[in-house]
Amino acid sequence: MLLAQKSGLAKSLQAATIAATLLVVPVALKAAESKFLPEGSVNAVDLIPPAPTLDSPEFQTQMEIVEWAQQTRTDDDVAFVEQTLNVDRFWPIIGADLFSVDARGLKDVIDQSIDEVRADYDALKSVYDLPRPFQVNEVIDPVGDARPVASYPSGHSIRAIVYARLLSEVFPQHEAELMELAHQVGYGRVMAGVHYPVDVVSGQALGHAYSDAILANSKFHDAVIRISTEQSVSNCCWPSQAEGTGGSDS
């Protein structure tokens, strides 16, 4: 999961440059004008099983896994799960390739898609109303984003998959790394003590369902075409390889 030091430094510099660019480049695509997740396209209740009841053997097994994950997590694990989940977290994987498209337009489209997905699954959580591990078991010491809202399914797991799938549509050459990060984000929620494994598995399944619905929508494909034909900045803005941050490192 960890990148080589040189590659990591180069990608961190790239991510910082990208972030600065997104603050100053005019918005080329107003994603809010589009509806990327068609209404009613994902019947989440039919796609995932019911959450385990608190008095069931299955729930006890889930809690034991959370306890084990807490006992074995390292400082690096804690640092990983404490990172905010947004599209910026995936930029270092894409690196210099991000400058081949309209980066600001891409961010707008991805953020709009995520907002639509989140609005859909937020209502689903209240259907199951499974309490978080740290609400049930005082032994659990949560880290990261530990809000006392319904646990099932995992919203982070849903969104991580959607981020990775949509970005992979634009940058297919980075699909493996993007999906690996998405899965690690989901597993990290168990390590953080804020979700059960079943939350993550069901969340990832829903993430794929939401992604399929968005990717099947012609509005999303039209947005990708516009993004792919408009560059937010020139490639000349990257530091040269001679300066020691060569774009060939990936």
N, C-alpha and C positions, 0 to 999 in steps of 0.2 A: 504493500500500500504506500510505502514511502518511496519517493523518487530519489535519484542520485543527487548529491549536494549541488553540483554545478548546474544540472538541469533544473533543480528546484529554485536556485537563485535566479536563473534566467527567466523562468516562468513567473516568478514572483514580480520581477521587474516588468514583464509583459503585462501582467494583471494590473499592476499599479498604473501603467501607461494607459491601458484600456479604460480603467475607472476614471482617470482624469479626462480622457477624451469624451466619455459619455456625459460629462458635466457641461461641456462647452459646445458639442456638436448639435445643431438644430434637429428637431425631431423630423425625420423624413417620412415616417409612417405613423398615423394615428391609429394604434391598434384598438383603442377603445371603441372605434366606430364599427368594428367587426365583432361577430359572435363566433368564436372558434369552436366552442363545445356546444353542439346542437342540443336544444332543450329536450330532456327525456331520452337522450341517446344511450345512457348507461343506467341500467336497472340494478343498482348496487345490491339491493336486498336479495336478489336472485343469484348474484354472483359469488357471495361469500356466505359461509355457514354462520349460524347464530353464535354469539359470544358464549364462552363457558360460564356456567353459574358458579357463584362463589363457594358453594358447598359441594362442588363436583370434584372427583379425582383428577379430571383434566385440568381444572384450575389449580389444584395443588401442585401438579407437575409443572405448570407454567410458572408458578411462583418460585419453585425450587430452582428453575433455570435462571430466573432473574437474580436470586440470591447468589447462585454460583458465579454469574457474570460479574456481580459486584465484587465478590471476593477475589476474583482473578484479574480485574481490570488494572491497567498500569497508568502511570502519569501521562504517557503518550495517548492512551485510549481516552482519558479524561479530556485532554487538550483537543482531541479530534471531535468528540461529541459536543464540546462547548462552542464549536464554530456555528455561526448562523447559517441556516439553510436558505439561500437565495441563488439567483442565476450567477452571481459573482463567484460563487464557490466552484463553478465549473470552468470559468475562464482560463485558469492556468493549463488545463488539459488541452484546450483549443489553441492557445498560444498565438503565434503570429498569423495563423490562418483566419483569425477573427477579422483581420484587416483586409480580407478579400471580400467582405460583405459590408452592408450598412449595419454597423454594430449597434447603434442606438435604436434603429428600427427593429433589429432582432430582439433586443432587450424588451422593447415595448410589446412585441407580439408574445414573447414567452411570459412576461409578467401578466398580460391580459388573460392568457390561457390559464395560468395558474390561479388567478383570481376567480375565474369561472369554475374551475375544478374545486377550489376550496369552498365556494359558496354551496356547491352540490353536496360535498361530503360532510360539511358541518352539520347539516340537517340529519344526516345518517347517524352520526354519533349519538344523538339523543334517543334514537330508536333502541339502542343496546344499553347505553348508560353504564358501561362497565367502569368501575373506579380504577384509578391508577394504582400500580403496585405500592407506592409509598403512602397511599391513602388507606391501604388495607393492612400493610405490614410495617410496623415502626422500625424494623431492622433495616429497611431499605433507605439508603441515603442518596437521593437523586442528585444528578448534576446536569448542567445544561438547561434547556428550556423545559422546566418542570411545572407546568400549570395544572391545577387541580380540575381539569375538565375530563369528559369521558375519554376512555382509553382506546376503545375499539371502534373502528380500525385505526391504525397509525397514520395520521395526516402527513408526518414527515416522510414516511415510506411511500405514500401515494405521490407526494409532490416530487420527491427525488427521482422516481421512475419517470414521471412526466417531463421533468427538466431534461433528463438524459435522453429520452426517446425523441423529444422535439428537437433538441440540439443535434442529435445523430442524423436527423433528416437533412439538416443543413450541412453537417460535417461528418459524413459517413465514415471517413477515414479514422475518426476518433471514437467510434461507437463502443468498442470494447472497453476503453478506459472510462468513458462516460458512464456506462452501465455498471462497471465495477465500483465506481464511486457511489452511484445511486444505491447499490446493494449494501455497501459499507455504512452509508448513512442510516439505512434501516436497521441493520444489525446493531449499530451503535446506540440506538434508542433502548434496546434491552440492556446493554452494558451500562447505560446511564441510569437505569432503574426507573424509567418513566413509561415503559411499555412491556408487554408480555410478547413472547415470540409469535403467538397467534395474531396479535395486532399487526405485526410486521408482515407476516405472510399474506394476510388478507389485504393489507394496505398495498403491497406490491402487486397483487392480482388486480386490484382496482386501478392502480396506477397504469397498468397496461391497458385496461379497458378504456379508461379516459383517453389515453394516448391514441388508441386505435380510432376512437370516435373523432378526435381532433384531426388526426392525419387523414381521415377519410373525407374531411370537409374541404370543399373546393376553395373556401375563403382562406383557409390556412395555406393551401398550396399557392394561391395567388399572392399571399403575403410573402411566402418564401421566395417566389420568383422576383418580387420587387426588391427584397432584401439582398438577394444574390447578385443583382445587377447595379446596385448602388453602394459605392464604397464610402465609409464615413471619414476615412483619412487615407492619405497616400502611404504606400509601403516604405517610402523614403524616411518616415518618422521613426522606424525601428533602428536601434543601435546596430552598427555593423559588426560582423563577426570579428573584425580586427580589433574592436574595442573590448572583446572578451565576453560578450553576451550573445554570441552567435545564434541566429534563428534556426540553425540546423539541429540544435539540441532539442529533443522532444521526449 
